Amino acid sequence: MNPYVEAIRAADLLRRVGRVVQLAGLSIESSGPDAPIGEVCEITPRNDGAKILAEVIGLREDRIVLMPYGDTRGIGAGCKVEATGRLPDVPVGPALLGRVVNAFGEPMDSGPVIEEMGKRPLRSLPINPLTRPRVDTVLETGVRCIDSLLTIGRGQRIGIFAGSGVGKSTLLGMISRNVQADVNVIALIGERGREVREFIEKHLGEDGLKRSVVVAATSDVSALARARAAYTATAIAEYFREQGKHVMLTMDSVTRFAMAKREIGLSAGEPPTARGYTPSVFAELPELCERCGTSDSGGSITALYTVLVEGDDFNEPISDTLRATLDGHIVLTRRLAHRGHFPAVDVLQSASRLLPDLVPEEEVSLVHKVTDAVSVFERNREMIDIGAYRQGSNPEIDRAVGLMPALNAFLKQGNAEVETRSQVVAKLRQILAEAQP
């Protein structure tokens, strides 16, 4: 009888019910039920349609503040609000591979029904930093400029910083297709509806999708669903890491996640700070990023977060916070994109903080020689372009001018071009050896 007695003791024998008092913008205020932050509630609309799920996002005196996951039509004053006793979770399991799901883990593609899977909390406890193995293994991405000059390791977290229309999605597609990882988890947060299918079919491809899980929350869904999609993708990546898999998590974009959290925070009554972002945004960005990395399970999550730079201002608040949080940054510039240089990676503004720990000293020296040459050329570009520089005046500039055609050809890469890292480094070494002194 003991198991039955324990089950009765653990059961919630009371229905916690409240009523909608006020609806303003995205937030709903309810008198009751007695529910903590994060609990999921069900709101019964006036038209007796399907119940609307909402999450508790704030407390105000004797009221709770909720935000619905879907449309608010049909909700009015007096509608019943019932606590479910559930905290947000996400279904996880190997059946997710090759599928496209929404923020709740429900299939969006035309594939078969996903088999019954286990559940995982949307937000997990922080990992003890002393139990994390160090990042010491190179991860090949298949992108020449990254593998040679901005080498990243398994478990590293990198930001791809760029304005709109300079090739972020194309670069992510190249990495997702060619990266040496067991599983790809791709989060498309706040994207246009047409871009989801375009990314899957054009950039990811059929072979890439087979080892991937795509979590999509387009720009027309609620802010709560957009923010939840980022946590869903991270929770799925954590599940595969616990199985000992090496996971590549790509999120496009973390800026739209921050914008969704700003909407939620303002609706909950938080004060706006820098550019309208609420204080909780700057607390939750590191929390989200720190869930990635290495683990004592033997698996890892390597994270690539795209950062949509507003107005090409690389010092705006979200960019600044993420640069300080992540283990490196890859900067795409409009200047290079306008020249037809793709991927438009600016090697001078980009950096991998773990590069010296991942490659031999000889390769670090190789990287420094390349960046020195590019830096010298860019400092003197105007003088060179107008013909004011005379060859032989400065040996450093002469060497940079001689190197740049071969370096530019090396740093450009088509979608179908794939080389191993050893081939890439050997090619770079040959370019430097053949350069005129």
N, C-alpha and C positions, 0 to 999 in steps of 0.2 A: 504493500500500500504506500510505502514511502515515496516512490516516484510520483504517484498521483497527488499526494499531499503537497509535495514540492511544486508541482505544476499548478495546483489551485492557488498556492501562496504567491506564485510568480505572476499569475494571471491578473490582468487589469479588469476588475469587475465593475468599474464605473465608467460611464460614458461622459467624456469631457466635451461639453457643447457650449458654444457662444453664438452671438449674433453680430452681423455686420452693422457697424454704426456709421462709418464714413468711407468713401472711396474718393481719393484725390490723385489724379495722374496714374502712376504705376502702383501705388500703395493702397492697401485696404486696412482700415482700422476696425477691430472687432472687440466687443465687450466679452471677454472670455474666448476660448477656453483657457485653462491654466496650462500653458505649453511653453517649453523653453526655446531659446534661440536655436534654429536649425530644424526643429520638428516639422514634419509634413502634416498639413491639415487638409480636409476635404470641405469645399464650399458647395452647398446645394443651390443652384441658380433658381430664379423665380419661375422659369418656364419648365421646371422639373426635368431638364435635360441631364446630360451626363455630368457627374460631379467634377468640379474643377480643383485640381491639386494646387496648393499654395504652400509656401515655406515661411516660417516665422523669421523675420529679419530684424525685428526691434521690439522694444517695450516702451510704452508711454503711460505712466501712472497706472490706471486700472485697465488699460487697453493693451492689446498686442497689435503689432504691425506686420502684415503679411504681404507677400508679393506672389502673384499667381504664375505658374509655369506657362499658361496659355492665355487665351483671349478672356477679357473680363466682361464681355457682353452677357447679359442675363443676370448679373450680380447687382443687387440693390440693397437698400437698408432693410435690415431684418432677416436677411438670408442666413440660414443655419451654417455655422462653422464647427466642424467636429475634428478633434485631434485624433490622429491615427496611432500615435505611439511609436511611429517609425522615424528614424533619422535617415537622411539620404544615403542610398547605397547604389551599387552598380553590378549587373551580372557579369561574371568573368568566366573564361574557359577557353580551351583550344578551338571550340567551334566558331569563335569570333574571327579567326584567320580567314582572309579573303572576303570579308563582309564590310558593308558600309552601314553604320548605325548612327542613331541620333544621341542626344545628350543623356537619354535614359537607358541606352544600350539596346534599344529596339531597332530591328532591321529597317533600313530605308530602301534597300535594293530589291530586285525581283527574285532573289534567291529563296530557298526553302526556309521554313520556320526554324529558328535557331533552337537547338536542343536545350533541355533544362540544364542550367549551369549553376555554379555556386555564386554567392553574393560577397561583395567586398565593400567596406565602408568607403564613402566618397572621399573622406579625409582621414588619412592614417596618422598615427603618432610619429613624431620626428625620430629619425634614426640617431642612435648614439654616435657622435662623430669619431670616437675612438675605435668603433667596430668596423669602420669603413676601410677597406684596403686602399692603398694609394693607387692613383692612376698611373700605370707604367707600361701599357700596351698600346701601340699605334693602331688607330682605326682608319682603314683605307676607305675613302669616300668616292673614288673614281673621278674626282675633279682635280685637274693638274695643279692649279694655283693653291688649292687648300692642302693637298698631299705633300707639296714640295716646300711651300713658304709659310703655311699656317697649319702645320701638322697638328691633328687633334688625337686624343686618346679615348679609349673605352671608358665611359663614365664621366667624360668632360661635358660641361654645359657651355654652349656657345650662342651668342646672339648674332643674327644677321640683320644689320641696320640698313634701312633704305627708304627712300621716298616711294611714292606710288609710281608704277609703270617702269621700273628699271630692272625687272627680271628676277624678283624674289621667287615667284612660283616656279619659274623655269629651273632655277638653281636647286630648289628643293626637290623637284622632280628628278633631276640628274642624280642627286645624292641618294634619294629613296630607291632608285632603280639599281644603282651600282654599289652602294655601301656594303661593306663586309659585316653584316649583322644578321642575327637569326630571325628577328621579328622587327617590322616597322609598325609603329603606332603613329598615325597622322591625324592631327586635330586641325580642322578647318573652322576657325572661329570668326563669325561675322562676315563670311565671304558672300559675294553675290551668288544667287542661286545657280546661274549658268556655269559659274567657275568650278563648282564641285564636280560635275560630270566631266567638264573639260580637263580638270587636273587629273582625274582618274584615268581617262581614256588617252589623253594626249601626253601628259608628263609622266604619269606613273606606269601605265601600260599593264597588259594582262599578266605578264610574268611578275612585275613588281607587286601587283595586287594580291597574288597568291600567298605571299608571306607578310601581308600587311593587314592592319585593322584601321579603317578610316572612320573617325568620329566627326560628324558634320553638324554645325549649328549655324544656319545662314543668318543674314542680317535682318530677316523679317520675323525671327522668333524673339521671344521675350528676353530681356537682359539677364534674367535668372537662368534661363536655359542656355544662353551663350556662356555665362560664367561656369555653369555646371558642366558643359562639354569639356572645358579645360581640365576640370577635376576628374571627369570620367576617363579621359584619355590617359591621364597620369596614373589613375588607379589600375587601368588595364595594363599599362606598362609595368607597374609594380608587380602585378600578378605574374607576368611572364618572367620578370627578373627573379622572383622567388622560385621559379622552376629551373633556375640556373641558366637562363637564356641571356644573350647579349641583345639588348633592345635599342633601336634608334627611335627616339620620340621627336617628332617634328611638329611644331605648333605655329600655325599661320592664322592670325598673328596674336602675340601676347599683348600688343597695344589694344586690340579690340576687346580682349579679356579685361584689361584695365578700364576701358571705357564702360563696359557692362557693370563692373564693380562700382564705378563712379555713379552710375544711374541707381544702383541698389542702395549705395550709401546715402545719396542725397534723399532718396525716398524714405529711408529710415530715420532721417533727421540729422545726419552728420553735417558738420560745417564744411564748406568747400575751402580748399587751400590752393596750392599752386595749380593754375590753369583749371580750376574747378574740381580737381581730384580731391577725394576725401582722404582723411588720414588712414583709414583701413586699407586703401589700395596699396599704399607704400609698406604696410605690414604684411599684406597677403602675397605680394610679388615674391619676396624672398622665401616665404613659406612654401609656395608652389614650386619654385626652382630647387629648393633644398631637398625635395622628395626624390629628385633624380640623383644619379651618381652610382658609385660602386656599392656592393653589398656583400656581407659575409656568406651569402648563399652561393657565391661564385658567379652570379650574374651581374649585369650592369645596365644602367639606362644612360645612354648618351643623348643629350637633349640639344636640339637646334630650335631656338625661338626666333621667329622673325619679328622685328620691331619696326612698325610703320612710323617713320619719322615725319611729324607734322611740319609742313612748310620747309622741308629739308633742313630743319634746325636740329642738329645732332646733340644739342645741349638742353633740349626740352625735358621736362621732369621724368617721364617714363624712361627715355633713353639714358638719362644720367643715372637713374636708380639701377637699371639693369646692367649698365657697364660696370658698376661697382659690385654687383651681385654675382655676375657670371664669370666663367673662367677664360673668357676671351671674346673677341668681337670681330666679325667680318663686315666690312663697310662696302656697300654698293653705291656708286655715285652716278648721278645723272650726266656728269661731264663725260665719263667713259661710255655710258650707254648711248649718248648722242653721237659718239664717234663710231658706233657699231662694234664696240669692244665688249663681247659677252663671253663668260659672265663678267659683269662690270665691277669686279673686285678691285678696290683701291688698296694695294698692298702696303702703302705707307701709313694709312689710317687704321689698318687692321692689325690684330695681334692675337697670338695664341699663348696664353700665360704658361702653359705646360710644355711648350716646344723644347726648352733645354733639358727637360726631364725625360723626353720621349725618344730623342734621336742622338746619335754620336756627336761629339764636339766638331768633327770635320763637317757634318751637315749643318750645324749651327753657323759655322764660319761661312759656308756656302750661302746661306740665307742672308747673312749680314752683307756679303759682297753684292748680292742682287739688290737689296734694299738701298745700299749706299749708292749704287749706280743709278737707280731710279730716282733717288732723292736729288742727286747732282743734276740729272737731266731736267727734272721738274723745276728746280730752282732757276735754271738758266733757259727754260723753254722759250720765253719771249724773245730773248736775244738770239737764240738759235733759229726760231721761226722767221724772224725778219731779216736774217742773214747778217746780223751785226757781229756774230762770232766768227773769228778766223781760225781755221784748223791749225793746231800747233801752239796756240796761245796758252793752253792749260791741259796737261796730260790727263787729269781726272775727267774733264769735260770731253776730251777726245775719246776716252775709253767708254764713257757713258753713251755718247752719240753712236759709237760703233756697236755697242751692245743692244740698244733699244729696238731695232727692227727684229732681231732674233728673239728678244725677250717678249715683245708684244705678240709675236706669232706663237710663242710658247704659252703665254697666259690666256690667249683666246682658245675657246674649245667649243666644238659643235656637240649637239645632243647625243650623236651616235658614236663619238670618239671616246674610247675607254682604254686606259692603260694602267698597268700596275704601278705601285709606288716606286718600286726599284727601277722600272723603265723611266719614270718621270725624273727621278733624281739623277740617273745616268745622263739623260738628255740635258738637264740643266747644267751638270758638270761639264759636258761637252761644249755647250754654248759659251761658258766662261773661259774654257781653255782656248777656244778658237778666236776669242775677242782680240782685237788689235791692242797692243800695249800703248 
